[in-house]
């Protein structure tokens, strides 16, 4: 992630701190990590859309999100 020049300074630390403040019990460390990763993914995507993407890339991403079938049932094991 350090190679992404458009990423906000300190945003990854803030992702973990936000997750740690929300999920503070020590037995939920996996949940904190998952939450921090989800927040980081949203921030990186937001920064990419704001700064690093061309118009064609933005249109392609919007098209992919619109096609996304969020009702698909997937079983996890």
Secondary structure, 3 states (H helix, E strand, C coil): CCCCCCCCCCHHHHHHHHHHHHCCCHHHHHHHHHHHHHHHHHHHHHHHHHHHCCHHHHHHHHHHHHHCCCCCCCCCC
